[in-house]
Amino acid sequence: MNQTKLSLRQWRFFSRPNLSMQFLLVGLVITFAFVLVAIFAPTFQAWGWLQNPTESLTNPIHEPPSARYWFGTSNQGYDVFSRTLFGSQAALQVVILATMLSLIVGVPLGLVSGYLGGRLDRVLLFLMDTIYTLPGLLLSVTLAFVVGRGVLNAAIALSISYIPQYYRVVRNHTVSVKTELFVEAAQAMGANTWTVLSRYLFLNVIQSVPVLFTLNAADAILTLGGLGFLGLGLPDEVPEWGHDLKLALEALPTGVWWTAMFPGLALTLLVVGLSLVGEGLSEFVDPRKR
């Protein structure tokens, strides 16, 4: 009965106009637009609609936006429009990998720790709390020094700081749900640990994970931009917004504003889109927030 009522409330959330619903739709449109750009950017280049983002044009250099170069060209001779579009591909690749890695590690650890308790729970809780207290960007910078540059390495460096968040959310929900009557009934009927975790606990504690996933993705975009700005993210030849902003700093004193403006706008828009999706989903999964 409770599940039916919750489902009806959730459908009512979508059926009536409200501010959170509008935020969710706007966020989905922005995010989906970046996903489409990331998917089709290589196709556009193959059709001749985009310049090669890694090819330096000898002429013109630092040309302002025009009909030929929509976002202008940089001091290094790159087409800023092409670099900005291909930057979405690098950002989404790293962010999806990072959030998926942290989800794959953090959710099972939270389930097992919350359900079994005991010494394992205390050790994992201490370890995750220790990682959680470290500043995310500082931890990512340190790990980036260790693992090096690259898409997978950047994803690993980012994911470590997000694992404790998934662990804490899932572990706390598991601790509260494992005392429910349906879990005790399953245990009394002889269900083993794996069955209880997978069939009776997982779906009941996973509701907040999509919200955390989108908010972590937004934070990962900013952190990746910070790593790229410091020269620790992706290789120099890969179009990446943070690295392009670093290159743009050299041109700002000479009045070349467009090389910083467009990558910065793209990074900001994607972060805003993902944040709006996260806020909308948060209200959808938790009726009390309405």
ChimeraX attribute file (.defattr): number of C-alpha atoms within 10 A of each C-alpha:
attribute: neighborCount
match mode: 1-to-1
recipient: residues
	/A:1	6
	/A:2	7
	/A:3	8
	/A:4	9
	/A:5	10
	/A:6	15
	/A:7	13
	/A:8	11
	/A:9	16
	/A:10	16
	/A:11	12
	/A:12	12
	/A:13	18
	/A:14	13
	/A:15	10
	/A:16	8
	/A:17	10
	/A:18	11
	/A:19	9
	/A:20	20
	/A:21	21
	/A:22	15
	/A:23	19
	/A:24	22
	/A:25	16
	/A:26	18
	/A:27	24
	/A:28	19
	/A:29	15
	/A:30	18
	/A:31	22
	/A:32	15
	/A:33	14
	/A:34	22
	/A:35	15
	/A:36	12
	/A:37	19
	/A:38	20
	/A:39	14
	/A:40	15
	/A:41	19
	/A:42	17
	/A:43	13
	/A:44	14
	/A:45	15
	/A:46	12
	/A:47	9
	/A:48	10
	/A:49	12
	/A:50	19
	/A:51	19
	/A:52	17
	/A:53	22
	/A:54	16
	/A:55	12
	/A:56	17
	/A:57	17
	/A:58	9
	/A:59	10
	/A:60	17
	/A:61	16
	/A:62	22
	/A:63	19
	/A:64	17
	/A:65	16
	/A:66	10
	/A:67	7
	/A:68	7
	/A:69	17
	/A:70	13
	/A:71	22
	/A:72	25
	/A:73	27
	/A:74	26
	/A:75	18
	/A:76	16
	/A:77	19
	/A:78	26
	/A:79	29
	/A:80	29
	/A:81	21
	/A:82	24
	/A:83	26
	/A:84	24
	/A:85	24
	/A:86	26
	/A:87	27
	/A:88	25
	/A:89	22
	/A:90	18
	/A:91	26
	/A:92	19
	/A:93	15
	/A:94	26
	/A:95	25
	/A:96	17
	/A:97	19
	/A:98	27
	/A:99	25
	/A:100	17
	/A:101	18
	/A:102	24
	/A:103	23
	/A:104	12
	/A:105	17
	/A:106	24
	/A:107	24
	/A:108	18
	/A:109	22
	/A:110	27
	/A:111	26
	/A:112	19
	/A:113	25
	/A:114	26
	/A:115	23
	/A:116	14
	/A:117	15
	/A:118	10
	/A:119	10
	/A:120	13
	/A:121	18
	/A:122	13
	/A:123	13
	/A:124	19
	/A:125	20
	/A:126	12
	/A:127	12
	/A:128	21
	/A:129	15
	/A:130	11
	/A:131	18
	/A:132	18
	/A:133	10
	/A:134	12
	/A:135	10
	/A:136	20
	/A:137	19
	/A:138	13
	/A:139	16
	/A:140	26
	/A:141	21
	/A:142	13
	/A:143	18
	/A:144	23
	/A:145	13
	/A:146	11
	/A:147	13
	/A:148	16
	/A:149	20
	/A:150	17
	/A:151	19
	/A:152	16
	/A:153	20
	/A:154	27
	/A:155	26
	/A:156	21
	/A:157	27
	/A:158	32
	/A:159	27
	/A:160	23
	/A:161	24
	/A:162	27
	/A:163	25
	/A:164	27
	/A:165	24
	/A:166	26
	/A:167	26
	/A:168	23
	/A:169	19
	/A:170	28
	/A:171	26
	/A:172	16
	/A:173	21
	/A:174	24
	/A:175	19
	/A:176	12
	/A:177	19
	/A:178	19
	/A:179	11
	/A:180	11
	/A:181	10
	/A:182	14
	/A:183	18
	/A:184	13
	/A:185	11
	/A:186	15
	/A:187	14
	/A:188	9
	/A:189	9
	/A:190	10
	/A:191	15
	/A:192	10
	/A:193	12
	/A:194	10
	/A:195	14
	/A:196	19
	/A:197	20
	/A:198	12
	/A:199	13
	/A:200	16
	/A:201	22
	/A:202	19
	/A:203	10
	/A:204	15
	/A:205	21
	/A:206	16
	/A:207	17
	/A:208	17
	/A:209	17
	/A:210	16
	/A:211	21
	/A:212	21
	/A:213	21
	/A:214	22
	/A:215	21
	/A:216	26
	/A:217	27
	/A:218	23
	/A:219	20
	/A:220	27
	/A:221	24
	/A:222	21
	/A:223	22
	/A:224	29
	/A:225	25
	/A:226	21
	/A:227	24
	/A:228	23
	/A:229	19
	/A:230	13
	/A:231	17
	/A:232	24
	/A:233	30
	/A:234	26
	/A:235	15
	/A:236	15
	/A:237	10
	/A:238	19
	/A:239	24
	/A:240	27
	/A:241	31
	/A:242	29
	/A:243	26
	/A:244	26
	/A:245	20
	/A:246	18
	/A:247	17
	/A:248	21
	/A:249	15
	/A:250	13
	/A:251	18
	/A:252	13
	/A:253	9
	/A:254	9
	/A:255	8
	/A:256	20
	/A:257	17
	/A:258	21
	/A:259	32
	/A:260	22
	/A:261	14
	/A:262	21
	/A:263	26
	/A:264	17
	/A:265	13
	/A:266	17
	/A:267	21
	/A:268	14
	/A:269	16
	/A:270	25
	/A:271	22
	/A:272	18
	/A:273	24
	/A:274	28
	/A:275	24
	/A:276	26
	/A:277	27
	/A:278	25
	/A:279	19
	/A:280	22
	/A:281	21
	/A:282	22
	/A:283	18
	/A:284	24
	/A:285	18
	/A:286	14
	/A:287	12
	/A:288	7
	/A:289	8
	/A:290	10
